[in-house]
Structures are given as C-alpha cells and as structure tokens.
Amino acid sequence: MTRYQRTFGMAIGMGLIAFSSVFAQEKEQEKEANPTPFLVHDRHMHHHNDHHATEEATEKRFFTTRSSNVMLPLPTEDDAFVFAVFGDRTGGPDEGVNILADAVRDVNLIEPDLVMTVGDLINGYNKTDKWVTQMTEFKTIMNELLCPWFPVAGNHDIYWRPLDDPKVLPKQHEQHYEMHFGPLWYSFEHKNCNFIVLFSDEGDPETGEKTFSKPAAQKVSEEQFAFLKQALERGKDCDHQFLFLHHPRWLGGGYGNDWKDRVHPLLKDTGNVTAVFAGHIHYMRYDPQDGIEYVTLATVGGGQSSKVPEAGYLHQYHLVTVRPKQVAMAAFPVGEAMNVREITGELQQQAVKLAQQKPEIQSTLSINSDGPQKGTVTATINNPSDRPIDFTLTPSSRDSRWSISPNHTHGHVKPGESQKITFHVSYNGKTLDDSFQGIDLVLAQDYLARTTRYAIPEVTTSVDFKIDPEMIKDDAANRALSLNNPGDAIEIDSSELKLPEGPFTVEAWFNAESYSDRVGLVAKTQSSEFSIFLNDGKPSASAHLGGKYRAVHSEEAVPTGKWTHVAAVRDETTISLFVDGQLVDQKQLDPSWKRTTNNLPLFIGADPDKNGSPVSFFHGQVDEVRVTAAPLYSKTFKPERRLKATDDTVLLLNFDQKIGPWHVERGPNKVSVGVQGAPQLTAPLD
C-alpha cells in the first residue's frame, strides 16, 4: 500500500468513526430537502451517452498537501480525439467564403485532429476557368487550418454548365475534382477509427445524366459499392467507422430507395458503423436508424434561409468527440468561438470605450405651430479605439410619417479618425397629435481585432428638435408626472446634466401610491453621484463624497396619498435632508471631499443599474423636480408648490406641459428629457 493510500485510508476511517452519525443525519436531510432549490429546468439531465469511465486517484497521478475525506475520481487515460465536420460552402453567394474563413478561424482555436467536409465546396455549375478560380479560393482558405482536412464531392463541385458547351467533359468536372481535390471515394484510419468518403453524384449509369432529383441517378455504382465493402472490411476491427457523402440519400424522396435497400443493410451488418454525415439540404437534421446515427449538416457559407436558426437553419459546424465506446456530437454557430488569448485587459478597455460613446449629433430639425419642419441630422462617428471599427447607423422612429434618407448607412473608421453622415428629414403630417414620436439614431459597431469581430451593444441616441419658444406656455396649468406602470421613468442623459463639483440641492414633490423595500425617486447612484430614495416610504439621501456614500435618513415613513416635498442639500461642510421643509437629518462633511461622478443617466422615478438601465421604480406621481448648483436650504422653510429657475438651476421639470413626446424643461440649459416606459401627465391639479 502506498503512503498516499495509507494516509487517505486513515483519514477516511477516522472520518467514518467521528462523523458517522452526522453523515447519516445529513443523508436523511438530503432526501427531504431539494438540493437544487434555484434550478428551474432539467435540460442538463438528459444524457445521450453514459458517464465517462473513471479510476481511483493514486499517488502516481494525484498530488496534494491537504487532507480531505473527498476522493476525487480521475478520468481514464483512453485515447480520445476530436474531429470537426463542415457543411456546405455553396450554393450561395460568392461572399459566403467569408463565413467559411470564419469557420476555419473558429476551428483553429479548437485544434481538432482533422476536419471533414460533406461536399459543395465551390459554387461550380460552370466551365473550367471559373471552376479552377473557385477551387483555388476554397483550398487557399481551407489550407489555413492547422490540422489536415478531407474533401467530399457534391453536385456544385461536379456539375458542368452549360451542358451544351462543346468543351464539356464526359463526366463533367470529375476529372478536375480528382486532379485538384483528391479521389472521389477513399478511406483512411485514425486512432483506431475508419473514415470512409463516398461520391453521391455518379449519375445515371444508362444515360450519364447527373441530377439529384431522379432515383436512377442516385444509386451507388457497382464499382463504388465494391469499394465500400472493401473499406468496411478494412475497418471491421476499429472502434468506430464514420461515413461522409454529400446527399443524405437515407431521406428517400428524389433519392429513391437505393440507400435503404442496398447501403444501409450493409452498414448495419458491419456492426461498427457509428455515424454517417451528409449535407446538401442546408439545415441540420438527425435521423438515427438501427444504431447508426445519420447526421445532416447545415452550411458554412452556403445559401441559408435562417428560418429558425436555433432549430438548425444556420451556418454551423459539428465537433465530434470520439472515445473507444462512445461518441459525442455538438453543433456550434460559425463565428461564436471566442479567442481566449485575444481578450486582454487592453482589448476590453477599447471595447468599453466604444460601448460608452454616442454619435455626436447636429440637428436642424425644428417644430413650430405649423408642425415639424424639414431639416437635416448630421451624426459624427468617432473611433477612439486602437483598431478599425465597422458601423451601421440607422434612424428609427415609432412614427411612420417620418421620411428619412438614407434609411441607414454603413461605414468603416480607422483608429483615431471619424466619419460624418447626414440624413435628410421631412414629416408627412401637420400637427403634433397623440401618435407623434421623435427620431432616434441607433448605432451598431464592430471592433475589428486581429482574429475576431467584437459586436458592441447597440447605442440609441435621441435627436434634438428646436422648439419654437412661442409654443412653451408660461401659464400652463399645474400638472404632475404619473408613474403608474413598472418601467415608467424619466431619463436625463449624463451629458445633459451639467452639475459642477461643489454644493448642490436636489428636490422634488411626490405623492406615492405604494412603496417597496427599494424605491428610487431621483437617482444617479452606482458607487458614485447622488440620490433620493423612498425605501419603505422613508426618505433618504446620499452623495458619494471622498470615496464613499455620505447618507442622511428619515426615521418616519411618508404616508401614501399625500403630496410631500423632499430636498437633499450639500454645502461645504454638511449634507442635509429636508422633508416638507423640516430638517430631519444632517451629517458633517470634510470640505476637501469630492463628488464621485459617473456616465450613467439621472432617473426620476427609478435608479440606474450598472448598465444604465432603470430599476427600483417609484409608483405614484412626481412633480417639480429641480437640481441646483447651490445649497438652497439651511434651515426650516416652506416649500414652494411651483418651483422656478434661478441662475444656478441645472435642471427644472415642472411636469406641466408636453410638446409631442417631449416634456418641457424650464431651466437655462435646455436639457433634453428622455422617457422610459409610458409615463403620462396628470389632469390639472387642484
């Protein structure tokens, strides 16, 4: 017995003596308790194969300097390997070679032992010169694989067009294929597995016609059938035999019954044929029969309907893991393999820069009493990163009466450079009715690293309109903002809130209909900035100063159904909370403490999460929200029911007028006001 075994044996024995009763109790508890209380599905429990064989950990293979009662089983050292299978590169657009190249890039990150194909390698259906050009392109791309790859002939690789061409060869492009790709059928062995490649476009033996829609042309010739028998015989002692061809003849239909009547019985009788792979139909399909797995692949650049991508209508490849007694298969979308070695801290910083930037927008759009006027919107797309970017910029509106040209644009921007795009805009309506909506610009960007296109989350930016001052009513009836539904909030972009470092006042009137344990009233916090919260109805305020939150609280909850004024005031030496003009809490501050800023939006009726999305919603009405770059209150005061702008006002929302979808902001900075959900103005208040 080794020292490792003695040590673990003693540990286990002592554990059994000392903890046997506890262990028994835990077992009984496990029977009663659900060991996975947060699991909501059982998809991981449906196994195709058995659990892998393991062996006991021994001193030879396992080492630790710790003591534990847990014995970790080790995998057996069987000779497992992985191979990939590519679906059709064609038929489809010539540009499909880019998807093929992405598949090569993916598989090189995985490094299987080999890559198999299932035919339709080139577009074909042409003469020699174009055929050779396409063949060269395909092989050039595939030869970038780090592992060997093996061709299979499909109809696109063999069929010649036009058939009345006087130079057409007797068997069309078969000669060219074998000259440049390899034999039409062959087999090879690898790690005690036999790989057999078949040719499924031999044609009608009587007429020579090549087609995949007539059963007479979809039979295995006697010559190839004899080869298949010999190849299977050569692999009879292998762990597995795998077959590859282009047409999934086992599906019948136009393929006829030759496979069913002649080929399948031969494969079945052989006893160790594990799987047969094909393509052609451009979608995935699985048809096991008599212990043989018949597998049809989709595409790696061929024409793709994308009808239901997750149900197999997509560009994908298979990875097959082979063990002596079982085989695992999984499909992977092309382009989804992530290059671990490329995702450095620097790359992430560059990607975050792009995710945080918005297009710079200059708008000549305006609205007056006659309605929206014609104008232009010019957007500047900057590239602050160290790599090129591709982008798509799309104007968007829920109002179909806008006419915008162009309706989208694509661009490529080198590092440190920028590109301008101008949209011409007109409105096919005269008045601002209830269905009027503004315009957003949606920016989609790709960061072009050396081996990967990194898609940056889309950024949506509202386009500003110049409002005719005559449309803004100084004597508008007093209303309030109603936030009745989850998701309702007002959003002020960080770039619009020009609050300098130093003293400030944030205040609002509110009338709650209900509370929860976390309620944001006016908030921009995320380990930074400032907020007013109404958790369980108790007002509180905080500002992130000197590296941490400095908070003030009310111990009393504000009842629902009552209009209440709340104000948070930061001066040079204190932060204070006022409720209905009464000072309810105050904390001392160090004058040197600076406010921690962020780029997140300010929400009215919610709080931003780390991604800038609203959470912790307020339910009720809000009115008279004002942010001031000065400490307005230092002692008890009577709150004004209608607030006015001062020279220090940063934001003022009286919530008494909308022009179209826009809430009128009455501060000197003309702040753009965004909307989340569907908040509404109330009827005039008493």
C-alpha positions, 0 to 999 in steps of 0.5 A, a space after each residue: 500500500 502506498 503512503 498516499 493510500 495509507 494516509 487517505 485510508 486513515 483519514 477516511 476511517 477516522 472520518 467514518 468513526 467521528 462523523 458517522 452519525 452526522 453523515 447519516 443525519 445529513 443523508 436523511 436531510 438530503 432526501 427531504 430537502 431539494 438540493 437544487 432549490 434555484 434550478 428551474 429546468 432539467 435540460 442538463 439531465 438528459 444524457 445521450 451517452 453514459 458517464 465517462 469511465 473513471 479510476 481511483 486517484 493514486 499517488 502516481 497521478 494525484 498530488 496534494 498537501 491537504 487532507 480531505 475525506 473527498 476522493 476525487 475520481 480521475 478520468 481514464 487515460 483512453 485515447 480520445 480525439 476530436 474531429 470537426 465536420 463542415 457543411 456546405 460552402 455553396 450554393 450561395 453567394 460568392 461572399 459566403 467564403 467569408 463565413 467559411 474563413 470564419 469557420 476555419 478561424 473558429 476551428 483553429 482555436 479548437 485544434 481538432 485532429 482533422 476536419 471533414 467536409 460533406 461536399 459543395 465546396 465551390 459554387 461550380 455549375 460552370 466551365 473550367 476557368 471559373 471552376 479552377 478560380 473557385 477551387 483555388 479560393 476554397 483550398 487557399 482558405 481551407 489550407 489555413 487550418 492547422 490540422 489536415 482536412 478531407 474533401 467530399 464531392 457534391 453536385 456544385 463541385 461536379 456539375 458542368 454548365 452549360 451542358 451544351 458547351 462543346 468543351 464539356 467533359 464526359 463526366 463533367 468536372 470529375 476529372 478536375 475534382 480528382 486532379 485538384 481535390 483528391 479521389 472521389 471515394 477513399 478511406 483512411 484510419 485514425 486512432 483506431 477509427 475508419 473514415 470512409 468518403 463516398 461520391 453521391 453524384 455518379 449519375 445515371 449509369 444508362 444515360 450519364 445524366 447527373 441530377 439529384 432529383 431522379 432515383 436512377 441517378 442516385 444509386 451507388 455504382 457497382 464499382 463504388 459499392 465494391 469499394 465500400 465493402 472493401 473499406 468496411 472490411 478494412 475497418 471491421 476491427 476499429 472502434 468506430 467507422 464514420 461515413 461522409 457523402 454529400 446527399 443524405 440519400 437515407 431521406 428517400 424522396 428524389 433519392 429513391 430507395 437505393 440507400 435503404 435497400 442496398 447501403 444501409 443493410 450493409 452498414 448495419 451488418 458491419 456492426 461498427 458503423 457509428 455515424 454517417 454525415 451528409 449535407 446538401 439540404 442546408 439545415 441540420 437534421 438527425 435521423 438515427 436508424 438501427 444504431 447508426 446515427 445519420 447526421 445532416 449538416 447545415 452550411 458554412 457559407 452556403 445559401 441559408 434561409 435562417 428560418 429558425 436558426 436555433 432549430 438548425 437553419 444556420 451556418 454551423 459546424 459539428 465537433 465530434 468527440 470520439 472515445 473507444 465506446 462512445 461518441 459525442 456530437 455538438 453543433 456550434 454557430 460559425 463565428 461564436 468561438 471566442 479567442 481566449 488569448 485575444 481578450 486582454 485587459 487592453 482589448 476590453 478597455 477599447 471595447 468599453 470605450 466604444 460601448 460608452 460613446 454616442 454619435 455626436 449629433 447636429 440637428 436642424 430639425 425644428 417644430 413650430 405651430 405649423 408642425 415639424 419642419 424639414 431639416 437635416 441630422 448630421 451624426 459624427 462617428 468617432 473611433 477612439 479605439 486602437 483598431 478599425 471599427 465597422 458601423 451601421 447607423 440607422 434612424 428609427 422612429 415609432 412614427 411612420 410619417 417620418 421620411 428619412 434618407 438614407 434609411 441607414 448607412 454603413 461605414 468603416 473608421 480607422 483608429 483615431 479618425 471619424 466619419 460624418 453622415 447626414 440624413 435628410 428629414 421631412 414629416 408627412 403630417 401637420 400637427 403634433 397629435 397623440 401618435 407623434 414620436 421623435 427620431 432616434 439614431 441607433 448605432 451598431 459597431 464592430 471592433 475589428 481585432 486581429 482574429 475576431 469581430 467584437 459586436 458592441 451593444 447597440 447605442 440609441 441616441 435621441 435627436 434634438 428638435 428646436 422648439 419654437 419658444 412661442 409654443 412653451 406656455 408660461 401659464 400652463 396649468 399645474 400638472 404632475 408626472 404619473 408613474 403608474 406602470 413598472 418601467 415608467 421613468 424619466 431619463 436625463 442623459 449624463 451629458 445633459 446634466 451639467 452639475 459642477 463639483 461643489 454644493 448642490 440641492 436636489 428636490 422634488 414633490 411626490 405623492 406615492 401610491 405604494 412603496 417597496 423595500 427599494 424605491 428610487 425617486 431621483 437617482 444617479 447612484 452606482 458607487 458614485 453621484 447622488 440620490 433620493 430614495 423612498 425605501 419603505 416610504 422613508 426618505 433618504 439621501 446620499 452623495 458619494 463624497 471622498 470615496 464613499 456614500 455620505 447618507 442622511 435618513 428619515 426615521 418616519 415613513 411618508 404616508 401614501 396619498 399625500 403630496 410631500 416635498 423632499 430636498 437633499 442639500 450639500 454645502 461645504 461642510 454638511 449634507 442635509 435632508 429636508 422633508 416638507 421643509 423640516 430638517 430631519 437629518 444632517 451629517 458633517 462633511 470634510 470640505 476637501 471631499 469630492 463628488 464621485 461622478 459617473 456616465 450613467 443617466 439621472 432617473 426620476 422615478 427609478 435608479 440606474 443599474 450598472 448598465 444604465 438601465 432603470 430599476 427600483 421604480 417609484 409608483 405614484 406621481 412626481 412633480 417639480 423636480 429641480 437640481 441646483 448648483 447651490 445649497 438652497 436650504 439651511 434651515 426650516 422653510 416652506 416649500 414652494 408648490 411651483 418651483 422656478 429657475 434661478 441662475 444656478 438651476 441645472 435642471 427644472 421639470 415642472 411636469 406641466 406641459 408636453 410638446 409631442 413626446 417631449 416634456 418641457 424643461 424650464 431651466 437655462 440649459 435646455 436639457 433634453 428629457 428622455 422617457 422610459 416606459 409610458 409615463 403620462 401627465 396628470 389632469 390639472 391639479 387642484 
